[in-house]
């Protein structure tokens, strides 16, 4: 008698081998048999006609605060994710001096757009050191596994105070203490160290993230601790990754290559197609590939779809800085939408200019060539240039701003507009496909838990299956086995999570059962479900028949069962497994 048997599924086991029909048996949270399983299970699921995969591993999230109050870790749990890595981009909440809590919240709010009031109300602050933070996270029940990295910004502020926050260079004693704390964090179970070097990452005060301008001696000393301890990934968002122009596009990857080779640890860095240099990513991929010969292990971290904002009346939109709109901005969404349909107010708002500038507007092309109406269901993340509001306006002889205004205020549309910022320079996802196929690339950058009011990419695991495997019509698709491996075995291996990512005996029983034919994304929606009534964009999916974590069924048809088998995953010195 097995604890659980999944019968007659189309097994896509995470290794990349062809799909085959079979059963999966689970006992005590571990897969014990794959193939034809005789006997019975205490619980059995008929997966006939359905896809069975390992649980998805999302290595780029910002749940550092949300773990304090949300055992579900929404919205990732709705998209087959069973393991997440947090503490990315150099921001997090440990180590934390007691008088630095508000400052750390402001840093996270500015960089990752998580409402500060929600963080203030939701975080328990049962820790000061990073090991204490891990212990606090471990005590909390949750639906999935979590792992954490030591963040550079919090580390600098803890050791250097205001000097660290102001990006002053460390003294020898500062650097010695920071290295000691990274060592302490890794020995307690951190699975990496993270930093950010893009000047687009700003605290709520407008100041760059601590570590943005760190010199090589600081980076190499901190990275050297990973080599000394023999564990952990060095994660960063490099200069230029946020869309800003840089004088030396290869400058960042040059020091990464030398650091990885020197310390023997992998480095993963964010990589997008950038409108300022639409072909520059190819050279970075080539350098990462060539670095293998010199002993370096560089992994460009790429997104499965464009880095985009969702424009709506609840998030951001072209009229929010106009005086007449500001006078009604406090109204609830329904009242605001109704007020904006008044012909007199409509004419007034459309005729006004913004009364203050968007500080980040210079980073991205202005105009409406890359503003696309979103459908109510199964949004299209690869629209053609002729589908933009600008193109529609030219065809119909109308003003694109007027079209956008009416779309946002209508009761007959989704009220959501897709605005890609990075990764869509040529109105095609072919560059992303080429990045995904690169042998050194790893899938990530969902930013789950972050950018609450602007971005909704935690649903990327679902769009990888819907768009890339099944629905893409404007170019070549990707094989199912490849896409599943990209979301399971590969990210788990990079971060040393050696017990998951495969449907094989001895591996952790994190499993998805998916009806691929009816798998679909719903339209994003804006909800106020964060602590202190904070708002955020969420996106759900249909077609996940069941999700299993450590052998327990956590979701059936998108609804939580109440099971909370998730745990904190602590790093180990174990190296990667070779298939």
C-alpha positions, 0 to 999 in steps of 0.5 A: 500500500503506497501513500499516493499513486498517480496513474496513467499519466504522460510522464515528462520527468524533468530530464529532457527524455521523451514523454512516456505513459506510466504511474508514479508511486509516493511514500513518506514524501518521496517518489518510490516507483515510476513506471507500472505500479502494482497494488493500491495507494491510500490516495490515487489520482487518475492522470489519464490524458494529463501531463505529469511533471516535477514541481516547478522551481522558481529561482528569482522571487522576492517573498522575503517579507511575504513568508511572514504572513502568507503560507500559500505564497500566492501567486506562485502556488497557482502556477505549479511552483513547489520551490522558490528562492528568495533574497535576490537582487541584493535586497532582503530583511536580514541581517537587520539592526533593530533600528534599521527595519523601516530603512530595509522596508523602504529599500524593498519598497523602492526596488521591488514595489512591495507596499511599505505599509504591508511590509510594516504590518506583515513582517514579524521581525523575530530575528536580527542575524541571518541565521535567526531569519532562517530559523524564523522562516523555518518555524512558519507553515507554508504550502511550498519549499523556500530557500534564501540568499544573503542580500548585499544591501542588508549586509552593508547596512548592518555592518556599515550603517549610513555609510553602507546605505550611501554606497561608501567603500568599506574599510578593511574591518567592514569587509572582514565583518561582511565576509564573516556574516556571509560565511555565517549565513552560508553555514546556516543554510543560505544557498547564495549571495545576491547583489544589484548593480543596475542604477534603476534599482532605487530605494524609496528615497531615490538612493541606489541599492547599497552595493550598486557601485561596489569595487572589485575588492569588495565583490571578490572578497564576498564571492570568495567566501562562497568558494571557501565554504564550498557552496552557494550561487553568486546572483546579481543584476548587472549594470545595464540589465535594467535598460540603462545605457552603459559605456562598456557592455562587457565590463560586468561579465569580464569581472564575473568571469574572473570571479567565478573561475577564481572561487569555483562557484556559479554566477547567475546574472540577469540578461534581457534584450535592451532597446539601447543595444538590441543585439548586445545579449548575443555577445554576452551569451557567447562570453558566458559560453567561452568562459567555461573553458577558463574554469568559470561557470556563468549562467545568464538568467533569462525570462520566459517572456518580455519584462513588462508592466501591466497598465490599468487604472489600479496600477499605472497609466498615462493619465495619473500625473495629470491635474484633473485625474489627480483630483479623483485618484483617491476614489475607489476604482469603480467610481473613478472609472465612472467619473472618467467616462463623464465627457467633460472630465474626459476632455479635460484630462485628455487635454492636459499635460503631466504636472510632474515627470516620471523619473524613469521615463528616460530609460524607455522609448515614449509613445504608444508603439508598445502598448497593447490591449490585453484580452480578458482570458489567455493574454497574448505576450507576443502581440504583433506591431500592428496590434499596438494602440499606435498602429490601431490609431494610425489605421483608424485615424484616431489619437492613441491616447484617446483609444487608451483612455477609452479602453481603460475606462470601458466596462467592456474590456479587460481594462489591462494594457500590456507594455513590454519594457525589455525583451521586445525590441523587435516585436518578436520573442525569437531573441528570448527563444534563442536565449532559452536554448543557450546551454548556459542560460537558466530560466528565472526573473519572474520576480514573484512577490514583487512589483506588486502594482506594476508587473505580474510575471509570477505566472511565467511557469504557466505561459512557458507551457501555453505559449512556448509549447502549445500556442505560439503562432508567430515563430518556432515553439519549444519542445515540451520536454525542454520547457519542463526541464528548464523549470525543474531539473536545471534551476534545481541543479544550479542552486544545489537542490539535488533532491528535486526536479525529477520524477525518479525514485528517491527524489522528493515528491513535488509533482504537477498534474496538468491538463495541457489542453485546457491550461490557460492564464486568466487576465491579471486582476488588481486585488487588495489582499496584502496586510494593511489593505495593500494592493497588488496584481495577481494572475490565476490559471486553469488546468492544474489538476493537482499539485503535490508537495512532499507527497501531499496534495496542496492544490486541486483544480486551483483550490488549496486543500489546506495541506502545508507540507512546505519547509525551509531548504538549507544549502549543502556542499553537495555538487550537481548531479550528472544525468 
